[in-house]
Amino acid sequence: MEAPYRNLVRPAGSPATRRRGTWHLALLCGWLLVGAALCPVHGQGTKVLPKANDSQQVTLNLKDTDLQALIATVAEITGKNFVVDPRVQGKVTVISSRPMNQNELYQVFLSILQVHGFAAVPAGAVIKIVPDVTAKQDAIPTATRENPGSGDEMVTRVIHVNNVSAAQLVPILRPLVPQQGHLAAYPSSNMLVISDRADNVERLVRIIRRIDASGTSDVDIVPLQHASAADVVRVLGSLLQTEQQGRGPGNGPMVIADERTNSVLIGGPRADRARLKAIIAHLDTPMKSTGNTQVVYLHYADAKDLVPVLQSVVKGQSGKGVGGAAGATGSQSVEISADQATNALVITAPPDVQRSLRAVVRQLDIRRAQVLVEAVIAEVSANKAAQLGVQFNAAQNFDATGPVAGTNFTTGGSSVTSVAANPLGALGDGLALGFVQGTSTLFGTQFLNISTLIQALASDTSTNILSTPTLLTMDNQEAEIVVGQTVPFVTGQFTNTGNTSTTGVVNPFQTIQRQDVGLTLKVKPQIHEGDTVKLDIQQEVSSLTNSTVAADPITNKRSIKTSVLVDSGKIVVLGGLIQETHDESVEKVPVLGDIPVIGAFFRSKSSTLNKTNLMVFLRPVIMRDTGLASAYTAEKYNYIRAQQMALQSKGVFLMPRARAPMLPELSRYTQLPPPFDGEAPTTAGPGTAGSGQP
């Protein structure tokens, strides 16, 4: 009996305290009343047992018992922890004729709280006892179909409505929800949100299901004789669009076109179906225009491209000839022509053929996706070369009868004789050491002083080329980008002497063919299912070398032609080349060139190492809407503008007052920069081309 006394809490200064005079006396009286009412079936006297198990039962009989004393007793019996709001006060009277277990006792306790305007809200390990008006604002449990809750437990439930408008159910269900409950509709998803006692929420759910089931609509099929089902549905859809906004989702009629049977399917309430069938009857009338001629305006497709397709369709259906854009005759039953000025089709045919052709046009006249192709061409090459050689020579009398001696190697680049004739002009690349002093006469004989030339050369060349061409094209449409120069190549030459005996004039001429030298990217994308793109690619990179052959330039060419299949946004390598060559060349005098140390004066060596790494990568991106295309456009636009800003910050050399032109900021209404007038602006105010501010 001591534990309940310590756990029971009652606010000071209550009316009961003032009436009884002391706080302890009030606690004792309240506890004695509850203890007398809660007695085991086979118990003795008025003692209250400790926490009862499921097999033990108690009988509840209370008369003017303090509510907080009842809460303390229920906590002792059920083992639940309660947090009591200070506003929870009052007297309770309960009359029970049969014993109850723990669960039944707790449900009776919840009913007692409901009668007195309070609710029990679970909050983790405790249960809060609060007034009903604030219970719905607490974190009450959310009920589901599998766990709806029970009794007078406060729950919140979200109910989906399928066939009727959730907003229209609110005024019907509002009288069934108590003041402390909550009922609201969410029109966007056609749902109801209810917060109340579990039993009442379950009752409302059954009512909603009954109303929702009765709202299930029948479907009528209306076959058409003259009009097109798709056209009728389009007209009815515009008519019902405004009405649907007032009704809310899920409560309006539906119309669907069955183009295969040229019928209209109507679903909805009986009154709506009858009204729509009357409208369809007025629309399904024969065409009054003679010749059954209609003009079909296209949105995306090209009219002249669709004419042969439609002619093939009609020819396949009837097996007869079809009039086209040029040469259509009146004796033919079907005529199809294209008006390129308005991008429209002019179709003259019976109504059934008209419907068939219009159905084909609707499926072909669609917005085609675009593909952005980004290519990366990376080439890294390194060339190293080394040469070392010694040459010398001597001659006597410089005539055919005199002796000659010396060495001459081609790998050295320059010969000692050429250097002797032109010491400054004949020196090759690298370091050249030698001496030439002309001739001398000894005992009446003229000798050439021994001339010596030592050449040493080491070269190291590296190349790093990165090209990133970008190309945007429509699905299944070939596109090409060329960045380079047009170089003339001589393909033939001819000399026309004419009548040189009289005029003495020679007329030579050459035939020249110009070719593009630079970067060329040609691609044709084809979008497959699942954002997969098939690409037919032809890529070429060419450049001019420094050397020429027969007065014609020599070009380096890197090309690849292939077809690949790649997912949108993924990078794929198309191909590449990794090449490494090592050449060594030795020229020497036999026997003498092999002598250690001394042999170096009788030989010349050269070594060359070339490495080339070339890779081509590709990344396609499918653009089905304008949002993605605008994002990529803004990225490229801002990149170019940033480059222009960097150059503008450096200024124009020798023109301090001039400003480099720059693109305006990209916005929704982008304007072109002003035309160049040939004069530098004196000031750079806002809105000028040189200010950088659009």
C-alpha positions in Angstrom: 0.0 0.0 0.0 3.0 2.4 0.3 4.2 2.3 -3.3 0.9 3.8 -4.8 1.2 6.6 -2.3 4.7 7.5 -3.4 3.8 7.4 -7.2 0.5 9.3 -7.1 0.8 13.0 -8.0 -1.9 15.6 -7.4 -1.6 19.3 -8.0 -1.6 21.4 -4.8 -4.4 23.7 -3.9 -7.1 21.6 -5.6 -10.7 21.8 -4.5 -10.5 18.4 -2.9 -7.5 19.5 -0.8 -9.3 22.6 0.4 -12.3 20.5 1.4 -10.4 17.9 3.3 -7.9 20.2 4.8 -4.7 18.2 4.4 -3.0 16.6 1.3 -2.2 13.3 2.9 -5.8 12.8 4.0 -7.0 13.3 0.3 -4.5 10.7 -0.9 -5.6 8.2 1.6 -9.3 8.6 1.0 -8.9 8.4 -2.8 -6.8 5.4 -2.6 -9.2 3.6 -0.2 -12.1 4.2 -2.6 -10.1 2.8 -5.6 -8.8 -0.1 -3.6 -12.3 -1.0 -2.6 -13.4 -1.0 -6.2 -10.5 -3.0 -7.7 -10.7 -6.3 -6.0 -9.6 -9.7 -7.3 -12.5 -12.1 -8.0 -11.2 -14.5 -5.3 -9.5 -11.8 -3.2 -10.1 -10.9 0.4 -11.2 -7.5 1.7 -10.2 -4.4 -0.2 -6.5 -4.9 -0.9 -5.2 -4.2 -4.3 -2.9 -6.8 -5.8 0.4 -5.8 -7.4 0.7 -5.9 -11.2 -1.7 -8.5 -12.4 -0.8 -11.0 -15.2 -3.1 -12.0 -18.1 -4.8 -14.7 -16.1 -5.7 -12.5 -13.1 -8.9 -10.5 -13.3 -10.3 -7.5 -11.5 -13.7 -6.0 -11.0 -14.0 -2.2 -11.4 -16.6 -0.3 -9.4 -15.9 3.4 -8.7 -18.0 6.2 -7.2 -16.8 9.8 -7.2 -13.2 8.6 -7.3 -10.4 11.0 -8.1 -9.2 10.6 -11.7 -5.5 10.8 -10.9 -5.9 8.1 -8.3 -7.5 5.9 -11.0 -4.5 6.7 -13.3 -2.1 5.6 -10.6 -4.0 2.4 -9.9 -4.2 1.5 -13.6 -0.4 2.1 -13.9 0.2 -0.3 -11.0 -2.0 -3.1 -12.5 -1.0 -2.8 -16.1 2.6 -1.8 -15.7 2.3 1.2 -18.0 4.0 4.5 -17.3 1.8 7.6 -17.5 2.7 11.3 -17.7 -0.3 13.3 -16.6 -1.1 16.8 -17.8 -1.8 19.3 -15.0 -5.2 20.0 -16.6 -6.3 16.3 -16.0 -8.6 16.5 -13.0 -12.1 15.3 -12.0 -14.2 12.6 -10.4 -15.1 9.3 -12.1 -17.9 6.7 -11.4 -17.7 3.3 -13.0 -20.1 0.4 -12.5 -18.9 -3.1 -13.6 -20.8 -6.4 -13.3 -18.0 -8.8 -14.4 -14.3 -9.2 -13.9 -11.8 -7.9 -16.5 -8.2 -8.8 -17.6 -5.4 -6.2 -18.2 -6.4 -5.4 -21.8 -10.0 -5.0 -21.0 -9.2 -2.9 -18.0 -7.0 -0.6 -20.2 -9.8 -0.2 -22.8 -12.2 0.7 -20.0 -9.7 3.2 -18.8 -9.4 4.8 -22.2 -13.2 5.0 -22.4 -13.3 6.7 -19.0 -10.7 9.3 -20.3 -12.8 9.9 -23.4 -16.0 10.5 -21.4 -14.2 13.1 -19.3 -12.6 14.8 -22.3 -9.1 13.3 -22.0 -7.0 11.1 -24.2 -4.0 8.7 -23.9 -1.3 9.4 -26.4 1.7 7.0 -26.6 5.1 8.7 -26.6 7.9 6.2 -26.6 8.1 4.3 -23.3 5.4 6.5 -21.6 1.8 7.4 -22.3 0.7 11.0 -22.0 -2.7 11.8 -20.5 -3.8 15.1 -22.1 -7.0 16.9 -22.9 -8.7 15.9 -26.2 -8.3 19.3 -27.7 -4.5 19.0 -27.7 -4.3 15.2 -28.3 -4.5 15.5 -32.1 -1.5 17.9 -32.1 0.7 15.3 -30.4 2.6 12.5 -32.1 -0.3 10.1 -32.0 0.3 6.7 -33.8 -0.5 6.3 -37.5 -2.9 3.5 -38.1 -2.9 1.2 -41.2 -5.1 -1.4 -42.7 -3.0 -4.1 -41.0 -2.8 -2.3 -37.7 -5.9 -0.1 -37.3 -5.7 0.3 -33.5 -8.4 -0.6 -31.1 -10.9 1.0 -28.7 -10.6 4.6 -27.7 -6.9 4.8 -28.7 -6.1 8.1 -30.5 -4.8 7.3 -34.0 -4.3 9.1 -37.4 -5.1 7.3 -40.6 -4.5 8.2 -44.3 -7.2 6.9 -46.6 -6.9 6.7 -50.4 -10.1 7.4 -52.3 -10.2 5.9 -55.8 -13.5 6.7 -57.5 -15.0 9.8 -55.8 -13.5 13.2 -54.8 -11.9 13.3 -51.4 -12.9 17.0 -51.0 -16.6 16.1 -51.6 -16.4 13.5 -48.8 -15.4 16.1 -46.1 -18.8 17.7 -45.6 -20.4 14.3 -45.5 -18.1 12.9 -42.8 -17.6 16.1 -40.8 -20.7 15.5 -38.6 -19.4 12.0 -37.7 -16.1 13.4 -36.3 -16.1 14.9 -32.8 -14.9 18.4 -32.2 -11.5 17.3 -30.9 -11.0 15.1 -33.9 -9.5 16.1 -37.3 -10.7 15.5 -40.8 -9.1 17.0 -44.0 -8.7 16.2 -47.7 -5.6 16.4 -49.8 -6.9 17.0 -53.3 -3.5 16.5 -55.1 -3.5 12.8 -54.4 -7.2 12.4 -53.6 -6.6 11.3 -49.9 -8.3 11.9 -46.6 -6.5 12.4 -43.3 -8.5 11.5 -40.1 -7.3 11.8 -36.5 -9.7 10.4 -33.8 -10.4 7.4 -31.6 -9.5 4.1 -33.3 -13.1 2.7 -33.2 -14.5 5.9 -34.8 -11.8 6.0 -37.4 -12.5 2.4 -38.4 -16.2 3.2 -38.7 -15.4 6.2 -41.0 -13.2 3.9 -43.1 -16.1 1.5 -43.7 -18.3 4.4 -44.7 -15.7 5.8 -47.1 -15.2 2.4 -48.7 -19.0 2.0 -49.2 -19.3 5.4 -50.8 -16.1 4.9 -52.9 -17.4 1.5 -54.1 -20.7 3.0 -55.1 -18.9 5.6 -57.1 -17.4 3.1 -59.4 -18.4 4.1 -62.9 -19.5 2.0 -65.8 -18.0 2.3 -69.3 -19.8 3.0 -72.5 -18.4 2.3 -75.9 -19.5 4.7 -78.7 -18.5 3.6 -82.2 -18.1 6.5 -84.7 -19.2 6.4 -88.3 -17.7 9.7 -89.7 -15.5 11.5 -87.2 -12.1 10.4 -86.0 -12.0 9.0 -82.5 -8.8 10.8 -81.7 -10.2 14.1 -82.9 -13.4 13.7 -80.9 -11.4 12.8 -77.7 -9.2 15.9 -78.2 -12.3 18.1 -78.4 -13.9 16.4 -75.3 -10.7 16.7 -73.4 -10.6 20.4 -73.8 -14.2 20.6 -72.7 -13.7 18.5 -69.6 -10.4 20.1 -68.5 -12.2 23.1 -67.0 -14.9 21.0 -65.3 -12.3 18.6 -63.9 -10.6 21.5 -62.0 -13.8 22.2 -60.1 -14.6 18.5 -59.3 -11.2 17.5 -58.1 -9.2 14.4 -59.1 -10.9 11.1 -59.4 -14.5 12.4 -59.8 -14.8 13.3 -63.4 -15.7 11.4 -66.5 -12.9 9.9 -68.7 -12.8 9.6 -72.5 -10.4 7.3 -74.3 -10.0 6.9 -78.1 -9.7 3.4 -79.6 -8.2 4.2 -83.0 -8.2 0.5 -84.0 -12.1 0.4 -84.0 -12.6 4.1 -84.3 -14.6 4.2 -81.0 -14.7 6.4 -78.0 -14.7 4.8 -74.5 -16.6 6.9 -71.8 -16.3 6.2 -68.1 -17.9 8.1 -65.3 -21.3 8.7 -63.6 -24.4 7.9 -65.6 -25.4 11.6 -66.1 -21.9 12.5 -67.4 -21.9 9.6 -69.8 -25.3 10.5 -71.2 -24.2 14.1 -71.7 -21.0 13.1 -73.4 -22.8 10.6 -75.7 -25.1 13.4 -76.9 -22.1 15.6 -77.7 -20.4 12.8 -79.6 -23.6 12.3 -81.6 -23.4 15.9 -82.8 -19.7 15.6 -83.6 -20.0 12.3 -85.5 -21.5 13.8 -88.7 -20.4 13.5 -92.3 -18.0 16.1 -93.6 -19.9 18.9 -95.5 -16.9 19.9 -97.6 -16.8 18.4 -101.1 -13.9 16.2 -102.0 -13.1 15.2 -98.4 -10.0 17.4 -98.4 -8.3 18.1 -95.2 -5.2 20.1 -94.3 -2.9 18.6 -91.6 -0.4 21.0 -90.1 2.8 19.4 -88.9 4.6 20.3 -85.7 8.0 18.5 -86.0 8.2 16.4 -89.2 8.9 17.7 -92.7 5.9 17.6 -95.0 7.8 16.6 -98.1 9.4 13.7 -96.3 6.0 12.3 -95.2 4.3 12.4 -98.6 6.1 9.3 -100.0 5.5 7.4 -96.7 1.7 8.1 -96.7 1.5 7.2 -100.4 3.1 3.9 -99.6 0.6 3.3 -96.8 -2.4 4.0 -99.0 -0.9 1.9 -101.9 -0.4 -1.0 -99.5 -3.9 -0.9 -98.2 -5.8 -0.5 -101.6 -3.2 -1.6 -104.1 -4.0 1.4 -106.3 -1.9 4.3 -107.3 -1.9 7.5 -105.2 -1.5 11.0 -106.4 1.5 12.9 -105.1 2.7 16.4 -104.8 3.5 16.7 -108.4 1.2 15.3 -111.1 -1.8 14.4 -109.0 -4.9 13.7 -111.1 -8.6 14.0 -110.2 -9.4 10.5 -111.4 -7.5 9.0 -108.4 -9.4 8.5 -105.2 -6.6 9.6 -102.9 -4.3 12.6 -103.3 -1.5 13.6 -100.9 0.6 16.7 -101.4 2.9 18.8 -99.3 2.8 22.6 -98.8 6.3 23.5 -97.9 5.5 27.1 -97.1 3.3 26.1 -94.1 4.8 22.6 -93.6 1.4 21.1 -94.0 -0.1 18.0 -95.8 -3.1 18.4 -98.1 -5.0 15.1 -98.1 -8.0 14.3 -100.3 -9.4 10.9 -99.5 -12.6 9.1 -98.2 -13.3 9.5 -94.5 -12.0 6.1 -93.6 -8.7 6.7 -95.4 -8.5 10.1 -93.9 -8.7 8.6 -90.4 -6.0 6.0 -91.2 -3.7 8.6 -92.6 -4.1 11.0 -89.8 -3.4 8.3 -87.3 -0.1 7.6 -89.1 0.7 11.3 -89.2 0.2 11.6 -85.5 2.7 8.8 -84.8 5.3 10.2 -87.2 4.9 13.9 -86.3 6.7 13.7 -83.0 9.5 15.6 -81.4 12.8 13.8 -82.2 15.4 13.5 -79.5 18.8 15.0 -80.1 22.3 13.6 -79.4 25.2 15.6 -78.2 28.5 13.9 -79.2 31.7 15.0 -77.4 34.9 13.6 -78.8 38.4 13.7 -77.2 41.4 13.1 -79.4 44.6 12.9 -77.4 48.1 12.4 -79.0 51.3 12.4 -77.1 54.6 11.8 -79.0 58.3 12.1 -78.2 61.2 12.1 -80.6 64.9 11.8 -79.6 67.9 11.7 -81.9 71.7 11.6 -81.3 74.6 11.9 -83.8 78.4 11.7 -83.5 81.0 11.5 -86.3 84.4 12.5 -87.5 85.4 13.2 -91.1 88.7 14.3 -92.7 90.2 14.4 -96.2 93.3 15.5 -98.2 94.1 15.8 -101.9 97.1 16.6 -104.1 97.1 19.0 -107.2 93.3 18.9 -107.3 93.4 17.2 -110.7 92.5 13.8 -111.9 96.1 12.5 -111.6 96.6 13.5 -108.0 96.1 11.2 -105.0 93.0 11.8 -102.8 92.4 10.5 -99.3 89.6 11.1 -96.7 86.3 10.0 -95.2 82.8 11.2 -95.9 79.6 10.0 -94.1 76.0 10.9 -94.9 74.8 10.4 -91.3 76.8 13.5 -90.2 74.6 15.8 -92.2 77.5 17.9 -93.7 80.7 16.7 -95.4 84.1 18.1 -94.8 84.4 19.1 -98.4 81.3 21.2 -98.4 82.4 22.9 -95.2 85.8 23.6 -96.8 84.0 25.2 -99.8 81.5 27.2 -97.6 82.5 27.1 -93.9 79.5 29.1 -92.6 76.8 28.0 -95.0 77.5 24.3 -95.0 77.5 23.7 -91.3 74.6 21.4 -90.3 72.7 21.0 -87.1 74.4 20.5 -83.8 78.0 21.2 -82.8 80.6 21.2 -85.6 84.4 21.5 -84.9 87.1 21.5 -87.6 89.7 23.4 -89.5 90.4 24.1 -93.1 93.5 26.1 -94.1 93.5 25.8 -97.9 96.6 24.4 -99.8 100.3 24.4 -99.3 103.3 23.7 -101.7 106.1 21.3 -100.7 109.0 20.6 -103.0 107.0 22.0 -105.9 104.0 19.9 -105.2 100.6 21.5 -104.0 98.9 19.7 -101.1 95.5 20.3 -99.4 96.0 20.7 -95.7 94.3 17.9 -93.8 90.7 19.1 -93.1 88.9 17.6 -90.1 85.2 18.0 -89.1 83.7 16.7 -85.9 79.9 16.8 -85.6 77.8 16.1 -82.5 74.0 16.5 -82.3 71.3 15.6 -79.8 67.7 16.5 -80.3 64.6 16.0 -78.1 61.1 16.8 -79.4 57.8 16.2 -77.6 54.3 16.8 -78.8 51.0 16.9 -76.8 47.9 17.5 -78.8 44.4 17.5 -77.3 41.3 18.1 -79.5 37.7 18.1 -78.1 35.2 18.6 -80.9 31.6 18.7 -80.0 28.6 18.1 -82.3 24.8 18.2 -81.7 22.5 16.5 -84.1 19.0 15.0 -84.3 18.3 11.3 -84.0 19.2 9.4 -87.1 20.5 12.5 -88.8 24.1 12.7 -90.1 26.2 15.7 -89.0 29.7 16.9 -89.7 32.1 19.4 -88.3 35.3 20.5 -90.0 38.0 22.7 -88.4 41.1 23.3 -90.5 42.4 24.7 -93.7 41.8 24.0 -97.4 45.3 23.2 -98.9 46.0 23.0 -102.7 47.6 19.9 -104.0 49.1 19.7 -107.5 47.4 16.7 -109.3 48.9 17.3 -112.8 50.8 19.7 -115.0 50.9 20.4 -118.7 52.9 22.6 -121.0 51.1 24.0 -124.0 53.8 25.1 -126.4 51.3 26.3 -129.0 52.8 27.9 -132.1 56.2 28.6 -130.5 57.8 28.9 -133.9 56.0 32.1 -134.5 55.3 33.5 -131.0 57.9 31.7 -129.0 55.5 31.6 -126.0 55.2 28.6 -123.8 51.9 28.2 -121.8 52.5 25.9 -118.8 49.6 25.2 -116.4 48.8 22.9 -113.5 45.7 21.2 -112.2 45.2 21.7 -108.5 42.8 19.9 -106.1 42.0 21.4 -102.8 41.6 19.3 -99.7 40.7 20.0 -96.1 43.5 19.6 -93.7 42.6 19.8 -90.0 40.0 18.1 -87.8 36.9 16.4 -89.3 34.2 14.7 -87.3 31.2 13.0 -89.0 28.7 11.2 -86.9 25.2 9.7 -87.4 23.5 8.7 -84.1 20.5 6.3 -83.8 18.8 6.1 -80.4 17.8 2.6 -79.3 15.7 1.4 -76.4 17.0 2.0 -72.9 19.0 5.2 -73.7 21.4 3.3 -75.8 22.9 5.1 -78.8 24.4 3.5 -82.0 26.9 5.8 -83.6 28.3 5.6 -87.1 31.5 7.7 -86.7 34.2 8.9 -89.1 36.9 10.9 -87.5 40.1 12.3 -89.1 42.9 14.6 -87.9 45.4 15.7 -90.5 48.3 18.2 -90.4 51.0 19.5 -92.7 54.7 18.6 -92.2 57.6 20.8 -92.7 59.0 18.8 -95.5 57.8 18.6 -99.1 58.2 16.1 -101.9 58.3 17.3 -105.5 57.0 20.7 -104.4 53.9 19.1 -102.8 53.3 19.3 -99.1 53.3 16.1 -97.0 50.4 15.6 -94.5 50.1 13.5 -91.3 46.8 11.8 -91.1 45.0 10.1 -88.2 41.6 8.7 -89.1 39.1 6.2 -87.7 35.8 4.9 -89.1 33.6 2.6 -87.0 30.2 1.9 -85.6 29.8 1.6 -81.8 26.9 1.1 -79.3 27.2 3.1 -76.1 24.9 4.2 -73.3 23.9 7.8 -73.0 26.4 9.7 -70.8 29.1 7.0 -70.9 32.6 7.3 -72.3 33.9 4.8 -74.8 37.2 4.5 -76.5 37.0 4.2 -80.2 40.5 3.2 -80.9 44.1 4.3 -80.7 47.7 3.7 -81.6 50.7 3.1 -79.4 53.9 3.0 -81.6 57.6 3.0 -80.6 60.4 2.9 -83.2 64.2 2.8 -82.5 66.6 3.3 -85.4 70.4 3.1 -85.3 72.8 3.8 -88.1 76.6 3.4 -88.2 78.9 4.4 -91.1 82.6 3.6 -90.8 85.8 2.7 -92.5 86.3 -1.1 -92.6 88.9 -2.4 -90.2 89.9 1.1 -89.1 86.5 1.9 -87.7 86.6 -1.1 -85.4 89.9 -0.2 -83.7 89.3 0.7 -80.1 89.6 4.5 -79.3 91.2 5.3 -82.6 88.3 3.8 -84.5 86.1 6.7 -83.4 87.9 8.9 -85.9 86.9 6.6 -88.8 83.1 6.2 -88.1 79.9 8.1 -87.7 76.9 7.0 -85.6 73.3 8.1 -85.3 70.4 6.9 -83.2 66.7 7.9 -83.3 63.9 7.0 -80.9 60.2 7.8 -81.7 57.2 7.2 -79.5 53.6 7.9 -80.4 50.5 7.5 -78.3 47.1 8.3 -79.9 43.7 7.7 -78.3 40.2 8.7 -79.4 37.3 8.8 -76.9 33.6 9.5 -77.4 30.7 10.4 -75.1 27.1 10.7 -76.4 24.4 12.4 -74.4 20.7 12.0 -75.3 18.7 15.3 -75.1 15.0 14.6 -75.0 13.9 18.0 -73.7 15.0 21.6 -73.9 16.1 21.7 -70.2 19.1 19.4 -70.8 20.0 21.2 -74.0 19.9 24.6 -72.3 22.1 23.3 -69.5 24.8 22.1 -71.9 24.5 25.3 -73.9 25.0 27.5 -70.8 28.0 25.4 -69.9 29.7 26.0 -73.3 28.6 29.6 -73.5 30.0 30.5 -70.0 33.3 28.7 -70.9 33.8 30.9 -74.0 32.8 34.0 -72.1 35.3 33.2 -69.3 38.1 32.9 -71.9 37.1 36.3 -73.4 37.0 37.9 -69.9 40.6 36.6 -69.3 41.8 38.2 -72.5 39.9 41.4 -71.9 41.7 41.8 -68.5 45.0 41.8 -70.3 43.9 44.7 -72.6 44.8 45.3 -76.3 48.5 45.8 -77.0 49.3 49.4 -78.2 45.6 50.2 -78.0 44.9 51.2 -74.4 41.5 52.6 -75.1 40.3 49.6 -77.0 38.3 46.8 -75.4 38.2 43.3 -76.6 34.7 42.1 -77.6 32.9 39.8 -75.2 29.7 37.9 -75.2 26.9 39.2 -73.0 25.7 37.3 -70.0 23.5 34.4 -70.8 19.9 35.0 -69.8 16.4 34.2 -70.9 16.4 37.0 -73.4 20.0 36.9 -74.8 20.8 39.6 -77.3 23.5 39.5 -79.9 26.4 41.9 -79.3 26.4 45.2 -81.2 28.0 45.3 -84.7 31.6 46.2 -85.0 31.9 49.8 -86.3 35.7 49.8 -86.8 36.4 52.3 -83.9 37.3 51.5 -80.4 34.8 52.8 -77.8 35.9 55.8 -75.8 34.2 54.6 -72.7 33.2 51.2 -71.5 29.8 51.8 -69.9 27.2 49.2 -69.1 25.6 47.5 -72.1 28.6 48.0 -74.5 30.4 45.2 -76.2 33.6 45.9 -74.5 32.3 46.3 -70.9 31.6 42.7 -70.3 28.1 43.6 -69.0 25.1 42.8 -71.3 
